[in-house]
Amino acid sequence: MLNFKWKKTSIIAGLALALTVAGCGTNDGEVQDDMSLSEQLDYTITGTEPGAGQTQKNFEVLESYENLAGWEQDLSSAGAMLSELSTAIENEEPIVFSAWSPHYMFAKWDIHYLEDPKGIHGDEERITTITRKGLQNDMPEAYTILDRIHLELEDVENALLEAQERDYEDVAANWIEANQDTVAEWTEGVNDVDGTSIEIALLPWDDAIFTANVAGQTLEQKGFDVTLTQVDPAIMFESIATGGADASLAVWMPVTHSELYKNYEGDFDDLGPNLIGARTGLAVPSYMGIDSLEDLEPKE
């Protein structure tokens, strides 16, 4: 069984990425039909915590797009926004929300990102694996496995949906059982070890927890004694750079963790992406029939 521990750090809610919600504003069906989509949305998106990185990006969007003049962002929490999203979809009501991938919302609902022609939210990101210097010499078996691990975005999001009802350790075990051919490719030619200890640093984000459990259980199959340690991003980089932890599979590049990456670059080995297609942005349910931020209208 994986060792799972917390370090006392100020946990940063990572992408803390805000979902946005807006009400329809009236129960009169005929009046509702006469309202524009933006009026039905009450010219509002709703974010999560004020300090979240994506919350700030949303404010930049509202300031940068002329057609969003007069729009506001309500602040909430990730849990509250998911509840509002669920209700809106159940009732087929319009809603604009901050989304991020990987997340189970994309496996659960028919939703899509709105095009962002100005690129405020940036391009797609890759989730990267890094290891401490010397791991390749000290634990070549672990290094080889970590270097080979690559997950598909859809698989991760389906797993995150499953994790709403089950423990991540069980979800990871189910994924490994269903993907034996893939895991066999990761471990092909790798010798067994006898209880060698390895520590994986991860962020308290759902996708990071799942991926770390998949990596940890794969390493355990080859005889490693694995510890998973949740930390905030700054501690994650510091622990790998100083050898306090051996590896992490939770580095978002080239945007989210770029500053920390630069600060410690040269003090760790970059094994490349373990997942591509990660991103953040504003999204809508597909039944709304819009594709771009520019499809919305300013408040008169």
C-alpha positions, 0 to 999 in steps of 0.5 A, spaced: 500 500 500 502 506 498 504 511 504 501 517 503 502 523 507 501 531 508 507 536 509 505 542 513 505 547 507 500 552 505 496 548 500 495 552 494 489 550 490 493 550 484 489 552 479 483 553 483 480 555 477 473 558 478 467 556 475 462 561 473 454 561 473 449 566 471 441 566 472 436 566 467 433 572 470 425 571 469 420 565 469 416 568 464 417 563 458 415 568 453 419 574 456 425 569 456 425 568 449 425 575 447 432 576 451 438 575 448 443 570 451 447 575 454 441 578 458 439 571 460 446 571 463 445 577 466 452 579 463 455 575 469 461 570 470 462 567 477 469 565 479 472 561 485 477 564 490 479 572 489 486 570 489 486 564 484 490 565 478 484 563 473 480 568 477 485 574 475 485 571 468 477 572 467 478 579 470 483 580 464 478 577 459 473 582 461 477 588 461 480 586 454 474 584 450 470 590 448 464 586 447 464 584 454 463 591 457 459 592 463 460 584 465 462 582 472 465 576 475 462 573 481 466 570 486 465 563 489 468 557 491 470 551 486 464 546 490 459 552 489 460 553 482 460 545 480 453 545 484 451 551 480 453 548 473 450 541 475 443 545 476 444 549 470 445 543 465 439 539 469 435 545 467 438 547 460 439 554 463 445 558 460 451 559 464 458 561 463 464 558 467 471 557 468 473 550 466 480 547 467 483 540 464 484 535 466 477 535 470 471 530 471 466 535 468 468 534 461 467 526 462 460 528 466 457 533 461 457 536 454 461 542 455 466 546 451 471 551 451 469 558 448 475 560 443 479 566 446 482 570 440 486 574 444 489 568 448 488 571 455 488 564 458 494 562 453 495 555 449 494 548 451 499 546 457 503 539 458 504 536 465 511 534 466 515 529 470 521 532 473 526 528 478 532 530 482 539 530 480 542 523 480 536 519 480 537 516 474 544 513 477 541 511 484 534 508 481 535 507 474 529 502 474 524 508 477 527 513 472 526 508 466 518 507 469 517 515 470 520 517 463 515 512 460 509 514 463 504 518 459 497 518 460 491 520 455 487 526 457 480 523 456 483 517 460 484 521 466 478 525 466 474 519 466 478 516 472 477 523 475 469 522 474 470 515 477 474 518 483 467 522 485 465 515 488 471 512 490 478 512 493 483 515 488 488 509 490 482 504 488 481 508 481 488 508 479 488 500 481 482 499 476 485 503 471 492 499 471 488 493 471 484 495 465 491 498 461 495 492 463 498 493 456 500 500 457 503 498 464 507 493 461 510 497 456 512 502 461 516 496 465 518 492 459 526 490 461 526 493 468 529 489 473 525 488 480 528 491 486 527 489 493 524 495 497 527 501 495 524 507 498 522 512 493 518 519 494 513 522 489 511 529 491 505 531 488 500 537 488 493 537 492 489 537 485 485 531 483 489 530 476 496 530 480 493 525 485 490 520 480 497 520 476 501 519 482 497 513 484 498 510 478 505 511 478 506 509 485 502 503 484 506 501 477 513 502 481 510 498 487 509 492 482 517 492 481 518 492 488 519 499 490 516 502 497 513 508 495 511 514 499 506 520 496 507 527 499 502 532 498 505 539 498 504 546 494 508 548 488 513 552 491 515 546 496 514 541 490 520 544 486 524 545 492 524 538 494 526 535 488 531 541 487 534 539 494 533 531 493 528 532 499 523 528 494 525 524 488 520 525 483 514 529 481 509 528 475 505 534 477 509 540 473 504 544 468 508 548 463 509 552 459 505 557 463 502 555 470 509 553 473 514 557 469 516 562 474 518 556 479 521 552 473 526 558 471 527 559 479 530 551 479 532 550 472 538 546 472 537 543 479 532 537 476 532 533 470 526 534 466 523 527 463 518 531 458 510 531 458 506 525 462 500 528 459 498 533 453 492 537 452 491 541 459 488 548 459 484 553 462 479 557 460 471 560 460 467 554 457 459 553 456 454 547 455 454 545 448 446 546 448 448 554 448 450 554 441 456 559 442 463 558 440 467 564 442 467 569 447 466 574 441 459 571 441 457 575 447 454 582 447 456 588 451 451 590 457 447 596 454 
